[in-house]
Every structure is written in structure tokens, then in C-alpha cells.
Amino acid sequence: MQQLGVAEPMRECEYSQISTRSSTPMETPYKKRTPKKRKWQAFPGRNKFYCNGRIMMARQTGVFYLTLVLILITSGLFFTFDCPFLSVQLTPAIPVIGGVLFVFVLGTLFRTSFSDPGVLPRATPDEAADLERQIDVANGSSSGYRPPPRTKEVVINGQTVKLKYCFTCKIFRPPRASHCSLCDNCVERFDHHCPWVGNCVGKRNYRFFYMFILSLSFLTIFIFAFVITHVILRSHRQGFLNALKDTPASVLEVVVCFFSVWSIVGLSGFHTYLISSNQTTNEDIKGSWSSKRGKDNYNPYSHGNIFTNCCAALCGPLPPSLIDRRGFVQSDTPLPTPPTNGITMYGSTQSQSHMAAATPLMQSEPVILTDEASLPGRTSLGGPCSGALPLGGQPTPPTSTPNLSCDNGMLPLRNDHSEALHHHHTDGVHHHFLTPEEAPSPPGMLPCGSPLGHSHTIQGFYNPASQDSLHEDSVRGLVKLSSV
Amino acid sequence: MSTEFHNLQELRHSVSVATKVFIQRDYSQGTTCRFQTKFPSELDSRIERTLLEDTVKTLNSYYAETEKMGGQSYLEGCLACATAYLIFLCMETRYEKMLKKISGYIQEQNEKIYAPRGLLLTDPIERGMRVIEVSVFEDRGSSGSSHSSSVSSGGSSQR
């Protein structure tokens, strides 16, 4: 530790100035500089946001609208054409119950579709660098031509579970999390991506999804049964064909309900089984916990009995969203790993222009930096540098560039092959998908192996100002000094 | 101009983050939120082992309480379902209340224990509940002995 004796007495009062809120000091004067942008606007995943970040959906929402239209039209026809007859002939409770079911179905559908399924925010550059360093240390820096697959093993309740490293999000995925390639997010307790609700189904919206399909099954059966009843009652009086002529809408309703019942009721049954055994669709398809894999294979997450599993899934505590969509972006907040489609980094553009202005003085900066204690793992290899590099004159390590372009090239390939852990949920048709063990290592990894090794030799040489506003302040101070 | 110079000296000698140490999640008990109580070796010289371990253990116990599936959470879940989740427009979930309590605890720990030692804990919720980020602050006072006089003057002005 480099501390001068004279600095020692200062230490107390300096540290007492640290803002104990997690925001870094010296941020407040600069809040006004950066435009007020909400975090959802800079979200790196492939999601669509509405109502200023309150609503979050997947990119492809066409099928969701189809679902909505089908439900609305069928229910609308039921209430308009069948209910008047039935409420008179049988009981007015029919439209009431139907109404309650309908409202419940729509409520849970919207809740499933519009809420955050449990997206894990991407790693900040510091975290990513730290993890990379740990992986390199674990594997040995000269890991050969191809870096080994990044996995971590952990024993959960007696079962060995492999945690995989997500190259897009730059994190080790928690157990049961999976990366959805459609939404380009890691989702906690990932069940599946459902096009019918236009969103992923994960930890935070699984119960709404289940209640949606359950209530929809009831609604479908309800409508089906009472439309048939309606037609039968009418045909007693008028004959079958006349009855059909009087209520043509009933035919459409019966057809829609008939085809829906099989799939939706089947799905409800399937998910009831999953809930009672505390598995995700993902795990069930892969047979992760099936006894066929081995005698000692069991589900470490199950609570033991069906009742507890059901209660836990449906009535357990609901964790809040981790991505804070409506929060404001702080320019000094560590930026998450940037998206590969080049969404601009708000903070860095400001700071990089300052860096450019301070270019002549930057040459002296590295001298000071290297005199200090070396800063391990401070190199940010992600996007904040990508804005800086073209500005020229920066003392950036040249090997960062190939790493970035390589990174960009590599990701889509990885997404196609090894990240295909989701499955498209289409009425029980299960697509085959590749597990990372089966998928070949993308050849794009080969040239990337070495730059990753090189970049770690650059220690604290270039400190991206977007991460460290104090550094920015120092630079600005230098600029002022030069103008004296 | 002199004030700018003074500010610059303060900046140059003010704290800056030298390194960040991450305390990772401990998944050995499943997906419930727990952090590893293993003491990171980088902090050996900065803080006593027991202090950090105590903080992490307390945080773990708070998180365990948050995710505990007991009568109260079931009641809340059923009530919420019965009111079509509209009740959450008026009141906070138990989880959110606990998270606020945890934030307060972390802030208090920072003020009492970590800031005097040049460390800062970041609330895990701001890092996606993946890590407890410990920022290690280093004094940049070593940038030049010629500034030592202004260092002490800067120091006294801050008192």
C-alpha cells in the first residue's frame, strides 16, 4: 500500500467524505450535464418497452396480439349471442361467472406479458474483468489454442450442478437461469419463451403464466360447454339446422374452443405437474432430474412434498425486478456490458470528448498512473472503450480493438449454437435444441483466445472515464491547469 | 484560478477507487440468496476478517428471512391474488420492505465500519443480486511530494 506518512492523518477526514450511498462521490455536479435518460432506453437486451418503461415485452409481439384477439372475439361473441339466451333460460349466474373468468384471464395475461420475467442485468465492466481474471487464473493463462468451456461446479443439496458462463451477459448464470436468445437476456428460473404471451416466462411471472393458462382452460371449457348447451336447447325447439342459423356465432366459438381446449388444458396439466415437482420446462425437457440419468439423480430444488412445491411456486414471495427500468441513468454508474448492436453509451460520449480535449496532457497521465499501485483488472474491454478508440491519441492498448471486433463476431455464433437452451413453446411441440456440451465450440473463439490473454497485461494503463468520474475530474483539472 | 488549483489538489489527493473486490453468491443451498462468507484475500490488510464475515452473515440472514416461505408470505400471496394484485398499488411487498431494511443496514455498516477503513460496500440489488461489490479506495497522495504542503492545507480545510 502506497501511503505517505503525511497523508495518514488526512485519511480519516477524507474517508469520512465518502458518500455512504452507493453512488460515487463527485457525481452531483455532473448530473445536469448528461441528458436525463431512463435505464430502459439503454437496455442492452432485445426487448420492447412501453409506457415509459412500465411495460416490457419481447421483440416479436404478433402472436400475443393474436392471442388477445382470439380471447376477445370468442368471449365477446359468447357474451353477446349466447349469454342473453342462457341467462334467461338457465340462470343469470352464467354471464357473471363468465365475466369473472374473462377478467381474470385478461388480467393474468397482461401481467405475464408486461412484467419483467426475472431478467438478470448484465455484468458491469468491473465484474466482467474480475471474472475474466479469475477464469484465466483457474485455467492457466496459456490455455492452448482453444479456451476450455467456462463452467463452475457447485453442489446444491447433494447434487452437482454446473453453472455456465454466459458470454453475452458476462456472468456465471445462477442455477436454473438460462439465456433466452430471442430476448438476448439471461432470465432467472427460465421456463421458456412463450410467443403466445409475447414474453419469456421466468421466476417473476411464472405464477401469472400458470394462472393465465389455468383460467383460460376454465374459460374455454366454460364457453365450450355453454355454447353447446345453447345450441342443444335451441335445437330442441327449432331443430338443429334452424338453431345453427339463428346463432351462427356459436359455430365459430365452438370451433375455436374445441381446438384450444386440447392444447390449453394439456398445457395446464403439464405445468401443474412441473409446479408440483418444482421443475422448469427447460429441466424437464433435458431430463436434468430424471431418474433415467442415474440412480442418485434427484431434483435438489424440490421441497419434498407437492403441497409445499405448489405453495412456493404460486404464493411465495415475489422478488422485485433487478433491472430498474424506470430509473435514471447516472453518467458515472458502471455501465453494463454493452450490446453488440452498437447502442451508444450515453456517458462515454461526454467523457470521451473531454478526453480528446485533454489529449496532449494524457501523455503525462500514464506516467503518474503507473507510479501508483498497479490496478489489476481495471481494464475495461467492453463497449465504453469502443467509443474512445477512434478518437485517437489515447494510450489504449492496441490489442483491445481486435478483442472487440472478435467479440462482436463471436457472439451471434454462440447465440445460435450454445445458447439455444430455450425452446419455443408451441402447443406442446418440443423442438430439439443443442446443449452447450453438444454444440461445437464456435471457431470464432480461436483468434479471440489470445487477445483476452494479452489484455490482462495492460494494467491500469487506460482508465475509462465513464467508469471513474474522479479520473474525469482530474483530467478536467489538468485542462484547467493548462489554460492558466 | 487559485481556487481551481486548490480544487485540483484536493481532487488529486482525494480518494479514488483502486480496486474492486467481489463477494460472489453461494449457491450451495439452492437458488436462495446467499453470499459467500469466505474472506477475500485482497482485503486482508484493510479490514478485520470477523467484521466483514459478520456483515455478510447478517446480510445472508436478512435475505433468508426475505425469501422465507412462511405463513405471512403465503397470506400476502393469496391476498394479492384475490385482489388481482391491485393491492400492490397501495402497499409494498414484504420483499421490498426487507430490501429497504437491507439497504439501510448496508448504509449503516458503511458509515460505521467500512468508510473509516477506506472501503465501500455496494448494495447487491444494484448489481443484480450477483455480488457484493467492495470498492477499495486508495489515497492518491503519492502523486508528488511537492504537493505535500498543499496536502496538509487541503486536509485542514476539509476538517
HADDOCK unambig.tbl for C-alpha pairs under 7 A between the chains (distance, minus, plus):
assign (segid A and resid 2 and name CA) (segid B and resid 142 and name CA) 6.84 0.50 0.50
assign (segid A and resid 3 and name CA) (segid B and resid 142 and name CA) 6.56 0.50 0.50
assign (segid A and resid 4 and name CA) (segid B and resid 142 and name CA) 6.48 0.50 0.50
assign (segid A and resid 7 and name CA) (segid B and resid 141 and name CA) 6.27 0.50 0.50
assign (segid A and resid 10 and name CA) (segid B and resid 155 and name CA) 5.53 0.50 0.50
assign (segid A and resid 12 and name CA) (segid B and resid 116 and name CA) 6.38 0.50 0.50
assign (segid A and resid 13 and name CA) (segid B and resid 159 and name CA) 6.55 0.50 0.50
assign (segid A and resid 14 and name CA) (segid B and resid 14 and name CA) 6.82 0.50 0.50
assign (segid A and resid 15 and name CA) (segid B and resid 115 and name CA) 5.75 0.50 0.50
assign (segid A and resid 15 and name CA) (segid B and resid 116 and name CA) 5.74 0.50 0.50
assign (segid A and resid 15 and name CA) (segid B and resid 118 and name CA) 5.85 0.50 0.50
assign (segid A and resid 16 and name CA) (segid B and resid 115 and name CA) 6.34 0.50 0.50
assign (segid A and resid 16 and name CA) (segid B and resid 116 and name CA) 6.34 0.50 0.50
assign (segid A and resid 18 and name CA) (segid B and resid 115 and name CA) 6.64 0.50 0.50
assign (segid A and resid 20 and name CA) (segid B and resid 107 and name CA) 5.83 0.50 0.50
assign (segid A and resid 20 and name CA) (segid B and resid 110 and name CA) 5.83 0.50 0.50
assign (segid A and resid 20 and name CA) (segid B and resid 111 and name CA) 6.08 0.50 0.50
assign (segid A and resid 21 and name CA) (segid B and resid 107 and name CA) 6.37 0.50 0.50
assign (segid A and resid 22 and name CA) (segid B and resid 122 and name CA) 5.39 0.50 0.50
assign (segid A and resid 120 and name CA) (segid B and resid 128 and name CA) 6.12 0.50 0.50
assign (segid A and resid 121 and name CA) (segid B and resid 128 and name CA) 5.67 0.50 0.50
assign (segid A and resid 154 and name CA) (segid B and resid 27 and name CA) 6.87 0.50 0.50
assign (segid A and resid 154 and name CA) (segid B and resid 28 and name CA) 6.33 0.50 0.50
assign (segid A and resid 155 and name CA) (segid B and resid 28 and name CA) 5.45 0.50 0.50
assign (segid A and resid 156 and name CA) (segid B and resid 27 and name CA) 6.65 0.50 0.50
assign (segid A and resid 156 and name CA) (segid B and resid 28 and name CA) 4.51 0.50 0.50
assign (segid A and resid 156 and name CA) (segid B and resid 29 and name CA) 5.43 0.50 0.50
assign (segid A and resid 156 and name CA) (segid B and resid 30 and name CA) 5.48 0.50 0.50
assign (segid A and resid 157 and name CA) (segid B and resid 28 and name CA) 6.77 0.50 0.50
assign (segid A and resid 157 and name CA) (segid B and resid 29 and name CA) 6.05 0.50 0.50
assign (segid A and resid 175 and name CA) (segid B and resid 31 and name CA) 6.49 0.50 0.50
assign (segid A and resid 301 and name CA) (segid B and resid 30 and name CA) 6.46 0.50 0.50
assign (segid A and resid 312 and name CA) (segid B and resid 69 and name CA) 6.82 0.50 0.50
assign (segid A and resid 315 and name CA) (segid B and resid 74 and name CA) 5.14 0.50 0.50
assign (segid A and resid 315 and name CA) (segid B and resid 77 and name CA) 4.52 0.50 0.50
assign (segid A and resid 315 and name CA) (segid B and resid 78 and name CA) 6.25 0.50 0.50
assign (segid A and resid 316 and name CA) (segid B and resid 69 and name CA) 6.01 0.50 0.50
assign (segid A and resid 316 and name CA) (segid B and resid 73 and name CA) 6.08 0.50 0.50
assign (segid A and resid 316 and name CA) (segid B and resid 74 and name CA) 6.00 0.50 0.50
assign (segid A and resid 316 and name CA) (segid B and resid 77 and name CA) 6.43 0.50 0.50
assign (segid A and resid 317 and name CA) (segid B and resid 67 and name CA) 6.19 0.50 0.50
assign (segid A and resid 317 and name CA) (segid B and resid 73 and name CA) 5.85 0.50 0.50
assign (segid A and resid 317 and name CA) (segid B and resid 95 and name CA) 6.63 0.50 0.50
assign (segid A and resid 318 and name CA) (segid B and resid 95 and name CA) 6.94 0.50 0.50
assign (segid A and resid 319 and name CA) (segid B and resid 95 and name CA) 6.23 0.50 0.50
assign (segid A and resid 320 and name CA) (segid B and resid 96 and name CA) 6.93 0.50 0.50
assign (segid A and resid 322 and name CA) (segid B and resid 125 and name CA) 6.75 0.50 0.50
assign (segid A and resid 322 and name CA) (segid B and resid 128 and name CA) 5.38 0.50 0.50
assign (segid A and resid 368 and name CA) (segid B and resid 143 and name CA) 6.59 0.50 0.50
assign (segid A and resid 375 and name CA) (segid B and resid 18 and name CA) 6.07 0.50 0.50
assign (segid A and resid 375 and name CA) (segid B and resid 19 and name CA) 6.30 0.50 0.50
assign (segid A and resid 470 and name CA) (segid B and resid 16 and name CA) 6.70 0.50 0.50
assign (segid A and resid 474 and name CA) (segid B and resid 8 and name CA) 6.83 0.50 0.50
assign (segid A and resid 474 and name CA) (segid B and resid 11 and name CA) 6.27 0.50 0.50
assign (segid A and resid 474 and name CA) (segid B and resid 12 and name CA) 6.42 0.50 0.50
assign (segid A and resid 477 and name CA) (segid B and resid 8 and name CA) 5.44 0.50 0.50
